[in-house]
Amino acid sequence: MRSAIDRALESVVAHGHPHVAGAVTAPSGIVYEGAFGLAQSAARVPMRPDTVCRIASMTKLLTSIPVLVLVEE
């Protein structure tokens, strides 16, 4: 499983995105975590699974979807 996920994440970077990180969890805990690319391009700092990324306004989207589901119910 690890190599298939690694290849998928690496292809995201190969197609022009500066960095990508991903995780897979199971009831027992984290079964995969990986990061590829550069967290800071100018300084050549590599992306790591524990790198903190600014997500800007993404939390609005993550909050509004459950709210809209509740409105529909």
MARGU-526943 format. One record per atom (N, C-alpha, C, O, CB): x, y negated, z; residue in one letter; residue number from 1. Coordinates in nm, 4 decimals, padded with zeros to 6 digits, always signed. Each point is the difference from the previous one (the first is absolute). Glycine has a CB too. Layout:
BEGIN
        px        py        pz  aa    i
         X         Y         Z   A  NUM
...
This chain:
BEGIN
        px        py        pz  aa    i
  +00.0827  +00.1190  +00.0000   M    1
  -00.0827  -00.1190  +00.0000   M    1
  +00.0869  -00.1252  +00.0000   M    1
  -00.0283  -00.0952  -00.0726   M    1
  -00.1526  +00.2205  +00.1932   M    1
  +00.2861  -00.1256  -00.0399   R    2
  +00.0836  -00.1194  +00.0133   R    2
  +00.0536  -00.0482  -00.1340   R    2
  -00.0052  -00.1194  -00.0292   R    2
  +00.0670  +00.1953  +00.2571   R    2
  -00.0108  +00.0149  -00.3090   S    3
  +00.0610  -00.0431  -00.1262   S    3
  -00.1039  -00.0569  -00.0956   S    3
  +00.0309  -00.0927  -00.0749   S    3
  +00.1459  +00.2664  +00.1043   S    3
  -00.2983  -00.1215  -00.0292   A    4
  -00.1049  -00.0529  -00.0880   A    4
  -00.0395  -00.1413  +00.0421   A    4
  -00.0190  -00.0869  -00.0851   A    4
  -00.0652  +00.3205  +00.0445   A    4
  +00.0719  -00.2571  +00.1702   I    5
  -00.0340  -00.1341  +00.0488   I    5
  +00.1156  -00.0946  -00.0248   I    5
  -00.0208  -00.1136  -00.0425   I    5
  -00.1303  +00.2112  +00.2174   I    5
  +00.2743  -00.0516  -00.1487   D    6
  +00.1179  -00.0837  -00.0271   D    6
  +00.0029  -00.0429  -00.1463   D    6
  +00.0235  -00.1171  -00.0295   D    6
  +00.1035  +00.2358  +00.2115   D    6
  -00.1505  -00.0254  -00.2733   R    7
  +00.0012  -00.0333  -00.1436   R    7
  -00.1080  -00.1024  -00.0340   R    7
  +00.0241  -00.0919  -00.0783   R    7
  +00.0638  +00.3214  +00.0274   R    7
  -00.2065  -00.2141  +00.1094   A    8
  -00.1091  -00.0950  -00.0267   A    8
  +00.0356  -00.1389  +00.0506   A    8
  -00.0216  -00.0989  -00.0700   A    8
  -00.1447  +00.2857  +00.0849   A    8
  +00.2204  -00.1953  +00.1059   L    9
  +00.0367  -00.1309  +00.0549   L    9
  +00.1175  -00.0614  -00.0759   L    9
  +00.0012  -00.1203  -00.0259   L    9
  -00.0838  +00.1944  +00.2505   L    9
  +00.1803  +00.0074  -00.2599   E   10
  +00.1140  -00.0505  -00.0779   E   10
  -00.0454  -00.0537  -00.1356   E   10
  +00.0564  -00.0974  -00.0500   E   10
  +00.0938  +00.2621  +00.1658   E   10
  -00.2510  -00.1022  -00.1754   S   11
  -00.0467  -00.0465  -00.1311   S   11
  -00.0654  -00.1375  +00.0094   S   11
  +00.0036  -00.0768  -00.0961   S   11
  -00.0368  +00.3148  +00.0268   S   11
  -00.0263  -00.2696  +00.1834   V   12
  -00.0579  -00.1330  +00.0195   V   12
  +00.1100  -00.1053  -00.0074   V   12
  -00.0159  -00.1031  -00.0654   V   12
  -00.1687  +00.1997  +00.2087   V   12
  +00.2956  -00.0700  -00.0763   V   13
  +00.1138  -00.0933  -00.0028   V   13
  +00.0608  -00.0042  -00.1402   V   13
  +00.0379  -00.1068  -00.0482   V   13
  +00.0092  +00.1522  +00.2928   V   13
  -00.0379  +00.0690  -00.3091   A   14
  +00.0578  +00.0056  -00.1348   A   14
  -00.0828  -00.0787  -00.1008   A   14
  +00.0518  -00.0432  -00.1029   A   14
  +00.0436  +00.2667  +00.1578   A   14
  -00.2236  -00.2420  -00.0258   H   15
  -00.0867  -00.0744  -00.0912   H   15
  -00.0092  -00.1481  +00.0356   H   15
  -00.0903  -00.0695  -00.0465   H   15
  -00.0391  +00.2784  +00.0108   H   15
  +00.2224  -00.2576  +00.1179   G   16
  +00.0113  -00.1435  +00.0204   G   16
  -00.0439  -00.0558  +00.1336   G   16
  +00.0175  -00.1195  +00.0238   G   16
  -00.0486  +00.1100  -00.2585   G   16
  -00.0246  +00.0898  +00.3225   H   17
  -00.0365  -00.0520  +00.1319   H   17
  +00.1252  -00.0030  +00.0872   H   17
  +00.0815  +00.0921  -00.0061   H   17
  -00.3192  -00.0022  -00.0148   H   17
  +00.2540  -00.1947  +00.1022   P   18
  +00.1243  -00.0117  +00.0776   P   18
  +00.0165  +00.1072  +00.1073   P   18
  +00.1119  +00.0430  +00.0282   P   18
  -00.1224  -00.2850  -00.0708   P   18
  -00.1014  +00.2856  +00.1031   H   19
  +00.0090  +00.1008  +00.1049   H   19
  -00.1344  +00.0686  +00.0200   H   19
  -00.1050  -00.0507  -00.0394   H   19
  +00.2870  -00.0810  +00.1508   H   19
  -00.1751  +00.2478  -00.0493   V   20
  -00.1207  +00.0755  +00.0323   V   20
  +00.0300  +00.0880  +00.1207   V   20
  +00.1123  +00.0470  +00.0178   V   20
  -00.1904  -00.0491  -00.2604   V   20
  -00.0232  +00.0234  +00.3248   A   21
  +00.0123  +00.0901  +00.1139   A   21
  -00.1293  +00.0796  +00.0106   A   21
  -00.1065  -00.0467  -00.0404   A   21
  +00.2655  -00.1114  +00.1624   A   21
  -00.1486  +00.2770  -00.0679   G   22
  -00.1191  +00.0820  +00.0146   G   22
  +00.0135  +00.0967  +00.1158   G   22
  +00.1102  +00.0310  +00.0453   G   22
  -00.1516  -00.0520  -00.2890   G   22
  -00.0728  +00.0678  +00.2903   A   23
  -00.0023  +00.0979  +00.1083   A   23
  -00.1180  +00.0936  -00.0206   A   23
  -00.1029  -00.0382  -00.0556   A   23
  +00.2126  -00.1252  +00.2148   A   23
  -00.0929  +00.2851  -00.1137   V   24
  -00.1070  +00.0994  -00.0014   V   24
  -00.0128  +00.0518  +00.1430   V   24
  +00.0986  +00.0372  +00.0637   V   24
  -00.0563  +00.0287  -00.3098   V   24
  -00.1660  -00.0645  +00.2945   T   25
  -00.0215  +00.0482  +00.1361   T   25
  -00.0913  +00.1217  +00.0010   T   25
  -00.0770  +00.0239  -00.0930   T   25
  +00.1092  -00.2563  +00.1790   T   25
  -00.0212  +00.3064  +00.0192   A   26
  -00.0850  +00.1156  +00.0268   A   26
  -00.0410  -00.0096  +00.1473   A   26
  +00.0545  -00.0822  +00.0736   A   26
  +00.0612  +00.2291  -00.2529   A   26
  -00.2087  -00.0658  +00.2219   P   27
  -00.0371  -00.0054  +00.1419   P   27
  +00.1193  +00.0168  +00.0947   P   27
  -00.0020  -00.0498  +00.1126   P   27
  -00.2198  +00.1398  -00.1779   P   27
  +00.3248  -00.0198  +00.0193   S   28
  +00.1182  +00.0205  +00.0839   S   28
  +00.0938  -00.1206  +00.0023   S   28
  +00.0905  -00.0057  +00.0832   S   28
  -00.1086  +00.2476  -00.1332   S   28
  -00.0021  -00.3382  -00.0402   G   29
  +00.0846  -00.1197  -00.0039   G   29
  +00.0471  -00.0304  -00.1410   G   29
  -00.0597  +00.0463  -00.0972   G   29
  +00.1327  +00.0009  +00.3300   G   29
  +00.0331  -00.1244  -00.2442   I   30
  +00.0547  -00.0384  -00.1301   I   30
  +00.0726  +00.1194  -00.0601   I   30
  +00.0888  +00.0575  +00.0629   I   30
  -00.0657  -00.2992  +00.0101   I   30
  -00.0612  +00.2791  -00.1957   V   31
  +00.0661  +00.1120  -00.0677   V   31
  +00.0927  -00.0475  -00.1114   V   31
  +00.0830  +00.0763  -00.0494   V   31
  -00.2798  +00.0670  +00.1039   V   31
  +00.1820  -00.2698  -00.0938   Y   32
  +00.0899  -00.0580  -00.1010   Y   32
  +00.0045  -00.1496  +00.0211   Y   32
  -00.1017  -00.0633  +00.0284   Y   32
  +00.0507  +00.2471  -00.1952   Y   32
  +00.1702  -00.2399  +00.1525   E   33
  +00.0154  -00.1452  -00.0095   E   33
  +00.1204  -00.0282  -00.0869   E   33
  +00.1034  +00.0658  +00.0114   E   33
  -00.2083  -00.1038  +00.2164   E   33
  +00.0907  -00.0604  -00.3148   G   34
  +00.1083  -00.0333  -00.0897   G   34
  -00.0105  -00.1438  -00.0475   G   34
  -00.1075  -00.0599  +00.0037   G   34
  +00.1191  +00.2981  -00.0744   G   34
  +00.0985  -00.2924  +00.0269   A   35
  +00.0035  -00.1367  -00.0508   A   35
  +00.1075  -00.0099  -00.1072   A   35
  +00.1056  +00.0623  +00.0106   A   35
  -00.1868  -00.1545  +00.2111   A   35
  +00.0535  +00.0138  -00.3245   F   36
  +00.0919  -00.0139  -00.1131   F   36
  +00.0031  -00.1452  -00.0451   F   36
  -00.0958  -00.0748  +00.0197   F   36
  +00.0511  +00.3128  -00.0920   F   36
  +00.1552  -00.2763  +00.0119   G   37
  +00.0156  -00.1356  -00.0498   G   37
  +00.0692  -00.0885  +00.1010   G   37
  +00.0643  +00.0477  +00.0936   G   37
  -00.2676  -00.0175  -00.2310   G   37
  +00.1892  -00.1598  +00.1172   L   38
  +00.0666  -00.0978  +00.0849   L   38
  -00.1017  -00.0831  +00.0768   L   38
  -00.0924  -00.0562  -00.0588   L   38
  +00.2844  +00.0485  -00.1016   L   38
  -00.1748  +00.0001  +00.2910   A   39
  -00.0872  -00.0833  +00.0830   A   39
  +00.0283  -00.1475  -00.0272   A   39
  -00.0916  -00.0823  -00.0018   A   39
  +00.0832  +00.2620  +00.1795   A   39
  +00.1365  -00.2125  -00.1990   Q   40
  +00.0421  -00.1370  -00.0331   Q   40
  +00.0944  +00.0089  -00.1190   Q   40
  +00.1160  +00.0390  +00.0138   Q   40
  -00.1409  -00.1195  +00.2283   Q   40
  -00.0257  +00.0442  -00.3578   S   41
  +00.0773  +00.0155  -00.1234   S   41
  +00.1294  -00.0802  +00.0010   S   41
  +00.1058  +00.0520  -00.0355   S   41
  -00.3188  -00.0132  -00.0839   S   41
  +00.2050  -00.1650  +00.1598   A   42
  +00.1181  -00.0867  -00.0047   A   42
  +00.1113  +00.0510  +00.0904   A   42
  +00.1173  -00.0058  -00.0368   A   42
  -00.2659  -00.1872  -00.0138   A   42
  +00.1136  +00.2419  +00.1658   A   43
  +00.0999  +00.0479  +00.0966   A   43
  +00.0319  +00.1483  -00.0197   A   43
  +00.0854  +00.0547  +00.0699   A   43
  -00.1668  -00.2265  +00.0928   A   43
  +00.0132  +00.2377  -00.2579   R   44
  +00.0192  +00.1426  -00.0288   R   44
  -00.0254  +00.0871  +00.1240   R   44
  +00.0707  +00.0979  +00.0238   R   44
  +00.0970  -00.1606  -00.2002   R   44
  -00.2699  +00.0253  +00.2550   V   45
  -00.0370  +00.0761  +00.1186   V   45
  -00.0959  +00.1108  -00.0426   V   45
  -00.1054  -00.0287  -00.0569   V   45
  +00.1366  -00.1742  +00.2087   V   45
  +00.0032  +00.3284  -00.1255   P   46
  -00.0869  +00.1099  -00.0430   P   46
  -00.1300  +00.0072  +00.0800   P   46
  -00.0046  -00.0356  +00.1178   P   46
  +00.2087  +00.1601  -00.1857   P   46
  -00.3072  -00.0786  +00.0026   M   47
  -00.1286  +00.0242  +00.0654   M   47
  +00.0135  +00.1246  +00.0875   M   47
  +00.0630  +00.0977  -00.0403   M   47
  -00.1921  -00.2053  -00.1526   M   47
  +00.0706  +00.1044  +00.3115   R   48
  -00.0003  +00.1154  +00.0900   R   48
  -00.1438  +00.0252  +00.0455   R   48
  -00.0826  -00.0911  -00.0057   R   48
  +00.3213  +00.0425  +00.0836   R   48
  -00.2699  +00.1682  -00.0337   P   49
  -00.1371  +00.0263  +00.0451   P   49
  -00.0470  -00.0925  +00.1123   P   49
  -00.1199  -00.0249  +00.0132   P   49
  +00.1558  +00.2597  -00.0796   P   49
  +00.0562  -00.2856  +00.1467   D   50
  -00.0398  -00.0880  +00.1105   D   50
  +00.0160  -00.1490  -00.0316   D   50
  -00.0096  -00.0835  +00.0899   D   50
  +00.0745  +00.2660  +00.0643   D   50
  -00.0406  -00.2162  -00.2814   T   51
  +00.0107  -00.1405  -00.0391   T   51
  -00.1353  -00.0687  +00.0177   T   51
  -00.1031  +00.0520  -00.0425   T   51
  +00.2873  +00.0037  -00.1221   T   51
  -00.1827  -00.1720  +00.2273   V   52
  -00.1226  -00.0773  +00.0190   V   52
  -00.0218  -00.0865  -00.1241   V   52
  +00.0874  -00.0772  -00.0394   V   52
  -00.0580  +00.0754  +00.2934   V   52
  -00.1472  +00.0159  -00.3149   C   53
  -00.0335  -00.0757  -00.1207   C   53
  -00.1150  -00.0952  +00.0289   C   53
  -00.0937  +00.0333  +00.0725   C   53
  +00.1722  +00.1570  -00.2178   C   53
  -00.0695  -00.3088  +00.0874   R   54
  -00.1117  -00.0930  +00.0108   R   54
  -00.1070  +00.0446  -00.0983   R   54
  +00.0290  +00.0243  -00.1172   R   54
  +00.1229  -00.2166  +00.1876   R   54
  -00.2747  +00.2032  -00.0234   I   55
  -00.1067  +00.0463  -00.0877   I   55
  -00.0974  -00.1107  -00.0384   I   55
  -00.1018  +00.0252  -00.0644   I   55
  +00.1243  +00.1978  +00.1688   I   55
  +00.0094  -00.3453  -00.0644   A   56
  -00.0781  -00.1175  -00.0389   A   56
  -00.1483  +00.0199  +00.0292   A   56
  -00.0373  +00.0283  +00.1139   A   56
  +00.2060  -00.0787  -00.2917   A   56
  -00.2520  +00.0362  +00.0783   S   57
  -00.1449  +00.0046  +00.0207   S   57
  -00.0600  +00.1386  -00.0179   S   57
  -00.1220  +00.0127  -00.0115   S   57
  +00.1149  -00.2459  -00.0645   S   57
  +00.0886  +00.3362  +00.0733   M   58
  -00.0522  +00.1355  -00.0190   M   58
  -00.0927  +00.0435  +00.1131   M   58
  -00.0889  +00.0825  -00.0212   M   58
  +00.2961  -00.0279  -00.1039   M   58
  -00.1872  -00.1099  +00.2460   T   59
  -00.0861  +00.0402  +00.1108   T   59
  -00.1442  -00.0425  -00.0233   T   59
  -00.0921  +00.0646  +00.0501   T   59
  +00.2875  -00.0811  +00.1039   T   59
  -00.2166  -00.0910  -00.2291   K   60
  -00.1376  -00.0415  -00.0312   K   60
  -00.0715  +00.1092  -00.0788   K   60
  -00.1161  +00.0307  +00.0272   K   60
  +00.1870  -00.2727  -00.0285   K   60
  -00.0025  +00.2999  -00.0954   L   61
  -00.0578  +00.1080  -00.0790   L   61
  -00.0283  +00.1213  +00.0879   L   61
  -00.1074  +00.0595  -00.0089   L   61
  +00.2294  -00.1423  -00.1943   L   61
  -00.0267  +00.1195  +00.2877   L   62
  -00.0161  +00.1171  +00.0852   L   62
  -00.1102  -00.0189  +00.1037   L   62
  -00.0584  +00.0978  +00.0467   L   62
  +00.2993  -00.0471  -00.0810   L   62
  -00.2694  -00.1737  +00.0700   T   63
  -00.1080  -00.0279  +00.0946   T   63
  -00.1341  -00.0109  -00.0705   T   63
  -00.1008  +00.0461  +00.0534   T   63
  +00.2635  -00.1634  +00.0941   T   63
  -00.1666  +00.0582  -00.2648   S   64
  -00.1273  -00.0254  -00.0681   S   64
  -00.0656  +00.1274  -00.0530   S   64
  -00.1228  +00.0073  -00.0046   S   64
  +00.2100  -00.2312  -00.0567   S   64
  -00.0105  +00.3228  +00.0218   I   65
  -00.0596  +00.1228  -00.0538   I   65
  -00.0868  +00.0702  +00.1054   I   65
  -00.1150  +00.0322  -00.0299   I   65
  +00.3123  -00.0068  -00.1254   I   65
  -00.1475  -00.0003  +00.2770   P   66
  -00.0889  +00.0633  +00.0998   P   66
  -00.1218  -00.0860  +00.0331   P   66
  -00.1083  +00.0525  +00.0257   P   66
  +00.3077  +00.0623  +00.0694   P   66
  -00.1816  -00.2462  -00.0957   V   67
  -00.1135  -00.0889  +00.0276   V   67
  -00.1062  +00.0151  -00.1091   V   67
  -00.1189  +00.0079  +00.0306   V   67
  +00.2722  -00.1709  +00.0881   V   67
  -00.1120  +00.1672  -00.2443   L   68
  -00.0965  +00.0169  -00.1092   L   68
  -00.0690  +00.1353  +00.0058   L   68
  -00.1179  +00.0108  -00.0334   L   68
  +00.2560  -00.1624  -00.1069   L   68
  -00.0665  +00.2541  +00.1821   V   69
  -00.0620  +00.1326  +00.0164   V   69
  -00.1078  -00.0070  +00.1073   V   69
  -00.1080  +00.0565  -00.0168   V   69
  +00.3225  +00.0580  -00.0534   V   69
  -00.1860  -00.1832  +00.1799   L   70
  -00.1005  -00.0145  +00.1060   L   70
  -00.1208  -00.0796  -00.0469   L   70
  -00.1132  +00.0321  +00.0363   L   70
  +00.2953  -00.0198  +00.1326   L   70
  -00.1594  -00.1153  -00.2488   V   71
  -00.1102  -00.0802  -00.0538   V   71
  -00.0898  +00.0846  -00.0873   V   71
  -00.1222  -00.0139  +00.0061   V   71
  +00.2653  -00.1898  +00.0016   V   71
  -00.0858  +00.2912  -00.0888   E   72
  -00.0792  +00.0871  -00.0874   E   72
  -00.0826  +00.0988  +00.0800   E   72
  -00.1098  +00.0371  -00.0417   E   72
  +00.2831  -00.0609  -00.1347   E   72
  -00.1222  +00.0668  +00.2905   E   73
  -00.0737  +00.0961  +00.0830   E   73
  -00.1157  -00.0691  +00.0657   E   73
  -00.0753  +00.0628  +00.0743   E   73
  +00.2818  +00.0705  -00.0339   E   73
